[in-house]
């Protein structure tokens, strides 16, 4: 499963664009932490996939929306060994 989070940037005098994007990043981290708590794996993937214009166009994002920080979720739980 691939999850793509989308930031919808709004002009705001007290909340700059970067803070709005970082809020989306924090949501991504919380999703990964929740998956880990349920014994599932997730991987935060950046690089060419993060903020990709082709993906944004495919998803028909508006000018003020940015597809941000996709991550991959492994649906198989970790195997746990030990006492």
N, C-alpha and C positions, 0 to 999 in steps of 0.2 A: 504494500500500500504506500502511496506517495501522498503526502500532505503538503499543500501549498497554502501558506497564510497570506492574507492580503491586507495591507495597510491602506486605509482610506484617509488620505491627508486632507485636513481642513485648515484653512487660514485661521489662526487664532493668535491673539496678541501675547498670550502667556505660555502657549505650548508650541514650540518650534517643530518643524518637520522631523528633525532627528529624534526628538523625544517621542513623537507619535510612532515612528518606525521602531524605536527601541521598546515601546510598549508591546508591539506585535512580537518582537524577539523574546520578550519576557513571557508572553503567552506560549510561545513555542517551547521554551525551556520548561514551563510548568507542565505542558503536555508530555514532554519527554520524561520528566520526573514521575508523573502519574503512571506512565507506561512501565517505567522501571519498578515502581512499587507493586505493579500487578505481574511482575516477572516477565515482561516483554522487553524487547530491544528496540531501540530507535537510534538513528544516526543523523546528526545535523549535517546537511550538505550545502556547501556554498560554492564559490567558484563561478563557472560559466552558467550555472543554473540559477543563481541568486540574481534578482533584478534583471532577468533576461527579457529583452524586448520582444523576441519571437514568442515566448510563452505568454507574455502579457497580451500580445495581439491575439493569440489563439484563444485565450480566456476572455477576450473582448473587454479588457479592463478599461476603465475611464482614465482620463488624464491625471486625475488626483488619486488613482489607485496604483499600488505597486505590489506585484507578487513578490513576496519576501521569504527568504530562508526556507526553501523546501526541505523536508526531511523524509527519510524512508523508515517505515515501521516494519519490523519483522514480526509476523504473527505467531511464530513458534516461540513458546516460552523457553527461558534459559533452563538448562539442566543444572540442578544443584546437588553438590556432593559434600559430604562431611557430616559432622555431628551437629 
